[in-house]
Amino acid sequence: MALLDQIRSIFDGDPGVRKVADDPALSAELLMLFRMILADGSVSESEMVVFRHICKASFGIPEASIDRVIEYLNDYGYETNGSQAIALFRDLDVERRKLLARHMAEIAKADSKLAESEVRLLRRTLDLLDISPVDVVKPEG
């Protein structure tokens, strides 16, 4: 079955990339997460580990697809600025907006040093999404 999936992906394209490409809100969300990774000027391994985990756990993107998804985001990112990406989220329900903010905060904290540029990006995103910083803190449960 795995061989059949590989053959199908050659003809149909990578299923993870297709999933991202077919969902503008998901593309925008992953783009914002990637921008958070780049906000402090460097890409740390710990930030990439968190990004990969979010891709798998929250969005069901297969591990084997993540590198190709990142390539897609690099290409897509040149055509989309942060404001355009955020605009897609204004119409989404508040829980989805809070989830984006939480994911961005997870990535910002991943390398154990919160850069001022990361704080600015997160603060600006929260303002644009009309989300309180309190909403970023995961509810205890």
Phi and psi in radians as a Rosetta constraint file:
Dihedral C 1 N 2 CA 2 C 2 CIRCULARHARMONIC -1.090 0.35
Dihedral N 2 CA 2 C 2 N 3 CIRCULARHARMONIC -0.673 0.35
Dihedral C 2 N 3 CA 3 C 3 CIRCULARHARMONIC -1.115 0.35
Dihedral N 3 CA 3 C 3 N 4 CIRCULARHARMONIC -0.716 0.35
Dihedral C 3 N 4 CA 4 C 4 CIRCULARHARMONIC -1.075 0.35
Dihedral N 4 CA 4 C 4 N 5 CIRCULARHARMONIC -0.730 0.35
Dihedral C 4 N 5 CA 5 C 5 CIRCULARHARMONIC -1.092 0.35
Dihedral N 5 CA 5 C 5 N 6 CIRCULARHARMONIC -0.707 0.35
Dihedral C 5 N 6 CA 6 C 6 CIRCULARHARMONIC -1.123 0.35
Dihedral N 6 CA 6 C 6 N 7 CIRCULARHARMONIC -0.754 0.35
Dihedral C 6 N 7 CA 7 C 7 CIRCULARHARMONIC -1.117 0.35
Dihedral N 7 CA 7 C 7 N 8 CIRCULARHARMONIC -0.764 0.35
Dihedral C 7 N 8 CA 8 C 8 CIRCULARHARMONIC -1.067 0.35
Dihedral N 8 CA 8 C 8 N 9 CIRCULARHARMONIC -0.701 0.35
Dihedral C 8 N 9 CA 9 C 9 CIRCULARHARMONIC -1.170 0.35
Dihedral N 9 CA 9 C 9 N 10 CIRCULARHARMONIC -0.482 0.35
Dihedral C 9 N 10 CA 10 C 10 CIRCULARHARMONIC -1.138 0.35
Dihedral N 10 CA 10 C 10 N 11 CIRCULARHARMONIC -0.721 0.35
Dihedral C 10 N 11 CA 11 C 11 CIRCULARHARMONIC -1.479 0.35
Dihedral N 11 CA 11 C 11 N 12 CIRCULARHARMONIC -0.603 0.35
Dihedral C 11 N 12 CA 12 C 12 CIRCULARHARMONIC -1.728 0.35
Dihedral N 12 CA 12 C 12 N 13 CIRCULARHARMONIC -0.144 0.35
Dihedral C 12 N 13 CA 13 C 13 CIRCULARHARMONIC 1.586 0.35
Dihedral N 13 CA 13 C 13 N 14 CIRCULARHARMONIC 2.890 0.35
Dihedral C 13 N 14 CA 14 C 14 CIRCULARHARMONIC -1.143 0.35
Dihedral N 14 CA 14 C 14 N 15 CIRCULARHARMONIC 2.269 0.35
Dihedral C 14 N 15 CA 15 C 15 CIRCULARHARMONIC -1.100 0.35
Dihedral N 15 CA 15 C 15 N 16 CIRCULARHARMONIC -0.603 0.35
Dihedral C 15 N 16 CA 16 C 16 CIRCULARHARMONIC -1.179 0.35
Dihedral N 16 CA 16 C 16 N 17 CIRCULARHARMONIC -0.752 0.35
Dihedral C 16 N 17 CA 17 C 17 CIRCULARHARMONIC -1.140 0.35
Dihedral N 17 CA 17 C 17 N 18 CIRCULARHARMONIC -0.734 0.35
Dihedral C 17 N 18 CA 18 C 18 CIRCULARHARMONIC -1.060 0.35
Dihedral N 18 CA 18 C 18 N 19 CIRCULARHARMONIC -0.733 0.35
Dihedral C 18 N 19 CA 19 C 19 CIRCULARHARMONIC -1.052 0.35
Dihedral N 19 CA 19 C 19 N 20 CIRCULARHARMONIC -0.780 0.35
Dihedral C 19 N 20 CA 20 C 20 CIRCULARHARMONIC -1.191 0.35
Dihedral N 20 CA 20 C 20 N 21 CIRCULARHARMONIC -0.792 0.35
Dihedral C 20 N 21 CA 21 C 21 CIRCULARHARMONIC -1.122 0.35
Dihedral N 21 CA 21 C 21 N 22 CIRCULARHARMONIC -0.549 0.35
Dihedral C 21 N 22 CA 22 C 22 CIRCULARHARMONIC -1.445 0.35
Dihedral N 22 CA 22 C 22 N 23 CIRCULARHARMONIC -0.090 0.35
Dihedral C 22 N 23 CA 23 C 23 CIRCULARHARMONIC -2.215 0.35
Dihedral N 23 CA 23 C 23 N 24 CIRCULARHARMONIC 1.671 0.35
Dihedral C 23 N 24 CA 24 C 24 CIRCULARHARMONIC -1.000 0.35
Dihedral N 24 CA 24 C 24 N 25 CIRCULARHARMONIC -0.631 0.35
Dihedral C 24 N 25 CA 25 C 25 CIRCULARHARMONIC -1.189 0.35
Dihedral N 25 CA 25 C 25 N 26 CIRCULARHARMONIC -0.701 0.35
Dihedral C 25 N 26 CA 26 C 26 CIRCULARHARMONIC -1.149 0.35
Dihedral N 26 CA 26 C 26 N 27 CIRCULARHARMONIC -0.743 0.35
Dihedral C 26 N 27 CA 27 C 27 CIRCULARHARMONIC -1.019 0.35
Dihedral N 27 CA 27 C 27 N 28 CIRCULARHARMONIC -0.799 0.35
Dihedral C 27 N 28 CA 28 C 28 CIRCULARHARMONIC -1.118 0.35
Dihedral N 28 CA 28 C 28 N 29 CIRCULARHARMONIC -0.718 0.35
Dihedral C 28 N 29 CA 29 C 29 CIRCULARHARMONIC -1.117 0.35
Dihedral N 29 CA 29 C 29 N 30 CIRCULARHARMONIC -0.826 0.35
Dihedral C 29 N 30 CA 30 C 30 CIRCULARHARMONIC -1.126 0.35
Dihedral N 30 CA 30 C 30 N 31 CIRCULARHARMONIC -0.618 0.35
Dihedral C 30 N 31 CA 31 C 31 CIRCULARHARMONIC -1.100 0.35
Dihedral N 31 CA 31 C 31 N 32 CIRCULARHARMONIC -0.748 0.35
Dihedral C 31 N 32 CA 32 C 32 CIRCULARHARMONIC -1.136 0.35
Dihedral N 32 CA 32 C 32 N 33 CIRCULARHARMONIC -0.673 0.35
Dihedral C 32 N 33 CA 33 C 33 CIRCULARHARMONIC -1.127 0.35
Dihedral N 33 CA 33 C 33 N 34 CIRCULARHARMONIC -0.705 0.35
Dihedral C 33 N 34 CA 34 C 34 CIRCULARHARMONIC -1.172 0.35
Dihedral N 34 CA 34 C 34 N 35 CIRCULARHARMONIC -0.632 0.35
Dihedral C 34 N 35 CA 35 C 35 CIRCULARHARMONIC -1.134 0.35
Dihedral N 35 CA 35 C 35 N 36 CIRCULARHARMONIC -0.581 0.35
Dihedral C 35 N 36 CA 36 C 36 CIRCULARHARMONIC -1.145 0.35
Dihedral N 36 CA 36 C 36 N 37 CIRCULARHARMONIC -0.679 0.35
Dihedral C 36 N 37 CA 37 C 37 CIRCULARHARMONIC -1.034 0.35
Dihedral N 37 CA 37 C 37 N 38 CIRCULARHARMONIC -0.718 0.35
Dihedral C 37 N 38 CA 38 C 38 CIRCULARHARMONIC -1.472 0.35
Dihedral N 38 CA 38 C 38 N 39 CIRCULARHARMONIC -0.140 0.35
Dihedral C 38 N 39 CA 39 C 39 CIRCULARHARMONIC -1.045 0.35
Dihedral N 39 CA 39 C 39 N 40 CIRCULARHARMONIC -0.601 0.35
Dihedral C 39 N 40 CA 40 C 40 CIRCULARHARMONIC -1.586 0.35
Dihedral N 40 CA 40 C 40 N 41 CIRCULARHARMONIC 0.105 0.35
Dihedral C 40 N 41 CA 41 C 41 CIRCULARHARMONIC 1.569 0.35
Dihedral N 41 CA 41 C 41 N 42 CIRCULARHARMONIC -0.063 0.35
Dihedral C 41 N 42 CA 42 C 42 CIRCULARHARMONIC -2.525 0.35
Dihedral N 42 CA 42 C 42 N 43 CIRCULARHARMONIC 2.726 0.35
Dihedral C 42 N 43 CA 43 C 43 CIRCULARHARMONIC -1.864 0.35
Dihedral N 43 CA 43 C 43 N 44 CIRCULARHARMONIC 1.981 0.35
Dihedral C 43 N 44 CA 44 C 44 CIRCULARHARMONIC -1.649 0.35
Dihedral N 44 CA 44 C 44 N 45 CIRCULARHARMONIC 2.678 0.35
Dihedral C 44 N 45 CA 45 C 45 CIRCULARHARMONIC -1.067 0.35
Dihedral N 45 CA 45 C 45 N 46 CIRCULARHARMONIC -0.663 0.35
Dihedral C 45 N 46 CA 46 C 46 CIRCULARHARMONIC -1.144 0.35
Dihedral N 46 CA 46 C 46 N 47 CIRCULARHARMONIC -0.616 0.35
Dihedral C 46 N 47 CA 47 C 47 CIRCULARHARMONIC -1.169 0.35
Dihedral N 47 CA 47 C 47 N 48 CIRCULARHARMONIC -0.698 0.35
Dihedral C 47 N 48 CA 48 C 48 CIRCULARHARMONIC -1.178 0.35
Dihedral N 48 CA 48 C 48 N 49 CIRCULARHARMONIC -0.627 0.35
Dihedral C 48 N 49 CA 49 C 49 CIRCULARHARMONIC -1.072 0.35
Dihedral N 49 CA 49 C 49 N 50 CIRCULARHARMONIC -0.778 0.35
Dihedral C 49 N 50 CA 50 C 50 CIRCULARHARMONIC -1.137 0.35
Dihedral N 50 CA 50 C 50 N 51 CIRCULARHARMONIC -0.755 0.35
Dihedral C 50 N 51 CA 51 C 51 CIRCULARHARMONIC -1.035 0.35
Dihedral N 51 CA 51 C 51 N 52 CIRCULARHARMONIC -0.814 0.35
Dihedral C 51 N 52 CA 52 C 52 CIRCULARHARMONIC -1.079 0.35
Dihedral N 52 CA 52 C 52 N 53 CIRCULARHARMONIC -0.719 0.35
Dihedral C 52 N 53 CA 53 C 53 CIRCULARHARMONIC -1.092 0.35
Dihedral N 53 CA 53 C 53 N 54 CIRCULARHARMONIC -0.779 0.35
Dihedral C 53 N 54 CA 54 C 54 CIRCULARHARMONIC -1.061 0.35
Dihedral N 54 CA 54 C 54 N 55 CIRCULARHARMONIC -0.777 0.35
Dihedral C 54 N 55 CA 55 C 55 CIRCULARHARMONIC -1.001 0.35
Dihedral N 55 CA 55 C 55 N 56 CIRCULARHARMONIC -0.779 0.35
Dihedral C 55 N 56 CA 56 C 56 CIRCULARHARMONIC -1.313 0.35
Dihedral N 56 CA 56 C 56 N 57 CIRCULARHARMONIC -0.920 0.35
Dihedral C 56 N 57 CA 57 C 57 CIRCULARHARMONIC -1.298 0.35
Dihedral N 57 CA 57 C 57 N 58 CIRCULARHARMONIC -0.707 0.35
Dihedral C 57 N 58 CA 58 C 58 CIRCULARHARMONIC -1.611 0.35
Dihedral N 58 CA 58 C 58 N 59 CIRCULARHARMONIC -0.498 0.35
Dihedral C 58 N 59 CA 59 C 59 CIRCULARHARMONIC -2.096 0.35
Dihedral N 59 CA 59 C 59 N 60 CIRCULARHARMONIC -0.030 0.35
Dihedral C 59 N 60 CA 60 C 60 CIRCULARHARMONIC 1.150 0.35
Dihedral N 60 CA 60 C 60 N 61 CIRCULARHARMONIC 0.498 0.35
Dihedral C 60 N 61 CA 61 C 61 CIRCULARHARMONIC -1.492 0.35
Dihedral N 61 CA 61 C 61 N 62 CIRCULARHARMONIC 2.158 0.35
Dihedral C 61 N 62 CA 62 C 62 CIRCULARHARMONIC -1.086 0.35
Dihedral N 62 CA 62 C 62 N 63 CIRCULARHARMONIC 2.519 0.35
Dihedral C 62 N 63 CA 63 C 63 CIRCULARHARMONIC -0.899 0.35
Dihedral N 63 CA 63 C 63 N 64 CIRCULARHARMONIC -0.737 0.35
Dihedral C 63 N 64 CA 64 C 64 CIRCULARHARMONIC -1.118 0.35
Dihedral N 64 CA 64 C 64 N 65 CIRCULARHARMONIC -0.327 0.35
Dihedral C 64 N 65 CA 65 C 65 CIRCULARHARMONIC -1.659 0.35
Dihedral N 65 CA 65 C 65 N 66 CIRCULARHARMONIC -0.264 0.35
Dihedral C 65 N 66 CA 66 C 66 CIRCULARHARMONIC -1.082 0.35
Dihedral N 66 CA 66 C 66 N 67 CIRCULARHARMONIC -0.723 0.35
Dihedral C 66 N 67 CA 67 C 67 CIRCULARHARMONIC -1.087 0.35
Dihedral N 67 CA 67 C 67 N 68 CIRCULARHARMONIC -0.698 0.35
Dihedral C 67 N 68 CA 68 C 68 CIRCULARHARMONIC -1.227 0.35
Dihedral N 68 CA 68 C 68 N 69 CIRCULARHARMONIC -0.572 0.35
Dihedral C 68 N 69 CA 69 C 69 CIRCULARHARMONIC -1.105 0.35
Dihedral N 69 CA 69 C 69 N 70 CIRCULARHARMONIC -0.730 0.35
Dihedral C 69 N 70 CA 70 C 70 CIRCULARHARMONIC -1.096 0.35
Dihedral N 70 CA 70 C 70 N 71 CIRCULARHARMONIC -0.729 0.35
Dihedral C 70 N 71 CA 71 C 71 CIRCULARHARMONIC -1.047 0.35
Dihedral N 71 CA 71 C 71 N 72 CIRCULARHARMONIC -0.763 0.35
Dihedral C 71 N 72 CA 72 C 72 CIRCULARHARMONIC -1.054 0.35
Dihedral N 72 CA 72 C 72 N 73 CIRCULARHARMONIC -0.774 0.35
Dihedral C 72 N 73 CA 73 C 73 CIRCULARHARMONIC -1.103 0.35
Dihedral N 73 CA 73 C 73 N 74 CIRCULARHARMONIC -0.648 0.35
Dihedral C 73 N 74 CA 74 C 74 CIRCULARHARMONIC -1.066 0.35
Dihedral N 74 CA 74 C 74 N 75 CIRCULARHARMONIC -0.763 0.35
Dihedral C 74 N 75 CA 75 C 75 CIRCULARHARMONIC -1.184 0.35
Dihedral N 75 CA 75 C 75 N 76 CIRCULARHARMONIC -0.824 0.35
Dihedral C 75 N 76 CA 76 C 76 CIRCULARHARMONIC -1.145 0.35
Dihedral N 76 CA 76 C 76 N 77 CIRCULARHARMONIC -0.606 0.35
Dihedral C 76 N 77 CA 77 C 77 CIRCULARHARMONIC -1.112 0.35
Dihedral N 77 CA 77 C 77 N 78 CIRCULARHARMONIC -0.490 0.35
Dihedral C 77 N 78 CA 78 C 78 CIRCULARHARMONIC -1.221 0.35
Dihedral N 78 CA 78 C 78 N 79 CIRCULARHARMONIC -0.410 0.35
Dihedral C 78 N 79 CA 79 C 79 CIRCULARHARMONIC -1.659 0.35
Dihedral N 79 CA 79 C 79 N 80 CIRCULARHARMONIC -0.156 0.35
Dihedral C 79 N 80 CA 80 C 80 CIRCULARHARMONIC -2.289 0.35
Dihedral N 80 CA 80 C 80 N 81 CIRCULARHARMONIC 2.190 0.35
Dihedral C 80 N 81 CA 81 C 81 CIRCULARHARMONIC -1.640 0.35
Dihedral N 81 CA 81 C 81 N 82 CIRCULARHARMONIC 2.973 0.35
Dihedral C 81 N 82 CA 82 C 82 CIRCULARHARMONIC -1.015 0.35
Dihedral N 82 CA 82 C 82 N 83 CIRCULARHARMONIC -0.680 0.35
Dihedral C 82 N 83 CA 83 C 83 CIRCULARHARMONIC -1.125 0.35
Dihedral N 83 CA 83 C 83 N 84 CIRCULARHARMONIC -0.688 0.35
Dihedral C 83 N 84 CA 84 C 84 CIRCULARHARMONIC -1.142 0.35
Dihedral N 84 CA 84 C 84 N 85 CIRCULARHARMONIC -0.706 0.35
Dihedral C 84 N 85 CA 85 C 85 CIRCULARHARMONIC -1.121 0.35
Dihedral N 85 CA 85 C 85 N 86 CIRCULARHARMONIC -0.780 0.35
Dihedral C 85 N 86 CA 86 C 86 CIRCULARHARMONIC -1.134 0.35
Dihedral N 86 CA 86 C 86 N 87 CIRCULARHARMONIC -0.612 0.35
Dihedral C 86 N 87 CA 87 C 87 CIRCULARHARMONIC -1.014 0.35
Dihedral N 87 CA 87 C 87 N 88 CIRCULARHARMONIC -0.579 0.35
Dihedral C 87 N 88 CA 88 C 88 CIRCULARHARMONIC -1.127 0.35
Dihedral N 88 CA 88 C 88 N 89 CIRCULARHARMONIC -0.427 0.35
Dihedral C 88 N 89 CA 89 C 89 CIRCULARHARMONIC -1.536 0.35
Dihedral N 89 CA 89 C 89 N 90 CIRCULARHARMONIC -0.344 0.35
Dihedral C 89 N 90 CA 90 C 90 CIRCULARHARMONIC -1.029 0.35
Dihedral N 90 CA 90 C 90 N 91 CIRCULARHARMONIC -0.558 0.35
Dihedral C 90 N 91 CA 91 C 91 CIRCULARHARMONIC -1.577 0.35
Dihedral N 91 CA 91 C 91 N 92 CIRCULARHARMONIC -0.108 0.35
Dihedral C 91 N 92 CA 92 C 92 CIRCULARHARMONIC -1.430 0.35
Dihedral N 92 CA 92 C 92 N 93 CIRCULARHARMONIC 2.810 0.35
Dihedral C 92 N 93 CA 93 C 93 CIRCULARHARMONIC -1.139 0.35
Dihedral N 93 CA 93 C 93 N 94 CIRCULARHARMONIC 2.751 0.35
Dihedral C 93 N 94 CA 94 C 94 CIRCULARHARMONIC -1.089 0.35
Dihedral N 94 CA 94 C 94 N 95 CIRCULARHARMONIC -0.564 0.35
Dihedral C 94 N 95 CA 95 C 95 CIRCULARHARMONIC -1.156 0.35
Dihedral N 95 CA 95 C 95 N 96 CIRCULARHARMONIC -0.671 0.35
Dihedral C 95 N 96 CA 96 C 96 CIRCULARHARMONIC -1.175 0.35
Dihedral N 96 CA 96 C 96 N 97 CIRCULARHARMONIC -0.668 0.35
Dihedral C 96 N 97 CA 97 C 97 CIRCULARHARMONIC -1.157 0.35
Dihedral N 97 CA 97 C 97 N 98 CIRCULARHARMONIC -0.704 0.35
Dihedral C 97 N 98 CA 98 C 98 CIRCULARHARMONIC -1.117 0.35
Dihedral N 98 CA 98 C 98 N 99 CIRCULARHARMONIC -0.672 0.35
Dihedral C 98 N 99 CA 99 C 99 CIRCULARHARMONIC -1.100 0.35
Dihedral N 99 CA 99 C 99 N 100 CIRCULARHARMONIC -0.735 0.35
Dihedral C 99 N 100 CA 100 C 100 CIRCULARHARMONIC -1.016 0.35
Dihedral N 100 CA 100 C 100 N 101 CIRCULARHARMONIC -0.826 0.35
Dihedral C 100 N 101 CA 101 C 101 CIRCULARHARMONIC -1.080 0.35
Dihedral N 101 CA 101 C 101 N 102 CIRCULARHARMONIC -0.729 0.35
Dihedral C 101 N 102 CA 102 C 102 CIRCULARHARMONIC -1.113 0.35
Dihedral N 102 CA 102 C 102 N 103 CIRCULARHARMONIC -0.749 0.35
Dihedral C 102 N 103 CA 103 C 103 CIRCULARHARMONIC -1.107 0.35
Dihedral N 103 CA 103 C 103 N 104 CIRCULARHARMONIC -0.719 0.35
Dihedral C 103 N 104 CA 104 C 104 CIRCULARHARMONIC -1.092 0.35
Dihedral N 104 CA 104 C 104 N 105 CIRCULARHARMONIC -0.725 0.35
Dihedral C 104 N 105 CA 105 C 105 CIRCULARHARMONIC -1.139 0.35
Dihedral N 105 CA 105 C 105 N 106 CIRCULARHARMONIC -0.688 0.35
Dihedral C 105 N 106 CA 106 C 106 CIRCULARHARMONIC -1.020 0.35
Dihedral N 106 CA 106 C 106 N 107 CIRCULARHARMONIC -0.786 0.35
Dihedral C 106 N 107 CA 107 C 107 CIRCULARHARMONIC -1.168 0.35
Dihedral N 107 CA 107 C 107 N 108 CIRCULARHARMONIC -0.746 0.35
Dihedral C 107 N 108 CA 108 C 108 CIRCULARHARMONIC -1.049 0.35
Dihedral N 108 CA 108 C 108 N 109 CIRCULARHARMONIC -0.642 0.35
Dihedral C 108 N 109 CA 109 C 109 CIRCULARHARMONIC -1.500 0.35
Dihedral N 109 CA 109 C 109 N 110 CIRCULARHARMONIC -0.153 0.35
Dihedral C 109 N 110 CA 110 C 110 CIRCULARHARMONIC -1.048 0.35
Dihedral N 110 CA 110 C 110 N 111 CIRCULARHARMONIC -0.639 0.35
Dihedral C 110 N 111 CA 111 C 111 CIRCULARHARMONIC -1.637 0.35
Dihedral N 111 CA 111 C 111 N 112 CIRCULARHARMONIC 0.244 0.35
Dihedral C 111 N 112 CA 112 C 112 CIRCULARHARMONIC 1.140 0.35
Dihedral N 112 CA 112 C 112 N 113 CIRCULARHARMONIC 0.183 0.35
Dihedral C 112 N 113 CA 113 C 113 CIRCULARHARMONIC -2.437 0.35
Dihedral N 113 CA 113 C 113 N 114 CIRCULARHARMONIC 2.134 0.35
Dihedral C 113 N 114 CA 114 C 114 CIRCULARHARMONIC -1.653 0.35
Dihedral N 114 CA 114 C 114 N 115 CIRCULARHARMONIC 1.837 0.35
Dihedral C 114 N 115 CA 115 C 115 CIRCULARHARMONIC -1.323 0.35
Dihedral N 115 CA 115 C 115 N 116 CIRCULARHARMONIC 2.641 0.35
Dihedral C 115 N 116 CA 116 C 116 CIRCULARHARMONIC -1.022 0.35
Dihedral N 116 CA 116 C 116 N 117 CIRCULARHARMONIC -0.648 0.35
Dihedral C 116 N 117 CA 117 C 117 CIRCULARHARMONIC -1.130 0.35
Dihedral N 117 CA 117 C 117 N 118 CIRCULARHARMONIC -0.591 0.35
Dihedral C 117 N 118 CA 118 C 118 CIRCULARHARMONIC -1.214 0.35
Dihedral N 118 CA 118 C 118 N 119 CIRCULARHARMONIC -0.717 0.35
Dihedral C 118 N 119 CA 119 C 119 CIRCULARHARMONIC -1.095 0.35
Dihedral N 119 CA 119 C 119 N 120 CIRCULARHARMONIC -0.764 0.35
Dihedral C 119 N 120 CA 120 C 120 CIRCULARHARMONIC -1.080 0.35
Dihedral N 120 CA 120 C 120 N 121 CIRCULARHARMONIC -0.785 0.35
Dihedral C 120 N 121 CA 121 C 121 CIRCULARHARMONIC -1.099 0.35
Dihedral N 121 CA 121 C 121 N 122 CIRCULARHARMONIC -0.762 0.35
Dihedral C 121 N 122 CA 122 C 122 CIRCULARHARMONIC -1.141 0.35
Dihedral N 122 CA 122 C 122 N 123 CIRCULARHARMONIC -0.766 0.35
Dihedral C 122 N 123 CA 123 C 123 CIRCULARHARMONIC -1.080 0.35
Dihedral N 123 CA 123 C 123 N 124 CIRCULARHARMONIC -0.772 0.35
Dihedral C 123 N 124 CA 124 C 124 CIRCULARHARMONIC -1.115 0.35
Dihedral N 124 CA 124 C 124 N 125 CIRCULARHARMONIC -0.732 0.35
Dihedral C 124 N 125 CA 125 C 125 CIRCULARHARMONIC -1.108 0.35
Dihedral N 125 CA 125 C 125 N 126 CIRCULARHARMONIC -0.769 0.35
Dihedral C 125 N 126 CA 126 C 126 CIRCULARHARMONIC -1.036 0.35
Dihedral N 126 CA 126 C 126 N 127 CIRCULARHARMONIC -0.758 0.35
Dihedral C 126 N 127 CA 127 C 127 CIRCULARHARMONIC -1.067 0.35
Dihedral N 127 CA 127 C 127 N 128 CIRCULARHARMONIC -0.815 0.35
Dihedral C 127 N 128 CA 128 C 128 CIRCULARHARMONIC -1.152 0.35
Dihedral N 128 CA 128 C 128 N 129 CIRCULARHARMONIC -0.550 0.35
Dihedral C 128 N 129 CA 129 C 129 CIRCULARHARMONIC -1.550 0.35
Dihedral N 129 CA 129 C 129 N 130 CIRCULARHARMONIC -0.057 0.35
Dihedral C 129 N 130 CA 130 C 130 CIRCULARHARMONIC 1.013 0.35
Dihedral N 130 CA 130 C 130 N 131 CIRCULARHARMONIC 0.842 0.35
Dihedral C 130 N 131 CA 131 C 131 CIRCULARHARMONIC -2.046 0.35
Dihedral N 131 CA 131 C 131 N 132 CIRCULARHARMONIC 2.382 0.35
Dihedral C 131 N 132 CA 132 C 132 CIRCULARHARMONIC -1.393 0.35
Dihedral N 132 CA 132 C 132 N 133 CIRCULARHARMONIC 2.535 0.35
Dihedral C 132 N 133 CA 133 C 133 CIRCULARHARMONIC -0.974 0.35
Dihedral N 133 CA 133 C 133 N 134 CIRCULARHARMONIC -0.506 0.35
Dihedral C 133 N 134 CA 134 C 134 CIRCULARHARMONIC -1.077 0.35
Dihedral N 134 CA 134 C 134 N 135 CIRCULARHARMONIC -0.577 0.35
Dihedral C 134 N 135 CA 135 C 135 CIRCULARHARMONIC -1.206 0.35
Dihedral N 135 CA 135 C 135 N 136 CIRCULARHARMONIC -0.304 0.35
Dihedral C 135 N 136 CA 136 C 136 CIRCULARHARMONIC -1.329 0.35
Dihedral N 136 CA 136 C 136 N 137 CIRCULARHARMONIC -0.479 0.35
Dihedral C 136 N 137 CA 137 C 137 CIRCULARHARMONIC -1.279 0.35
Dihedral N 137 CA 137 C 137 N 138 CIRCULARHARMONIC 2.170 0.35
Dihedral C 137 N 138 CA 138 C 138 CIRCULARHARMONIC -1.087 0.35
Dihedral N 138 CA 138 C 138 N 139 CIRCULARHARMONIC 2.360 0.35
Dihedral C 138 N 139 CA 139 C 139 CIRCULARHARMONIC -1.129 0.35
Dihedral N 139 CA 139 C 139 N 140 CIRCULARHARMONIC 2.452 0.35
Dihedral C 139 N 140 CA 140 C 140 CIRCULARHARMONIC -1.193 0.35
Dihedral N 140 CA 140 C 140 N 141 CIRCULARHARMONIC 2.465 0.35
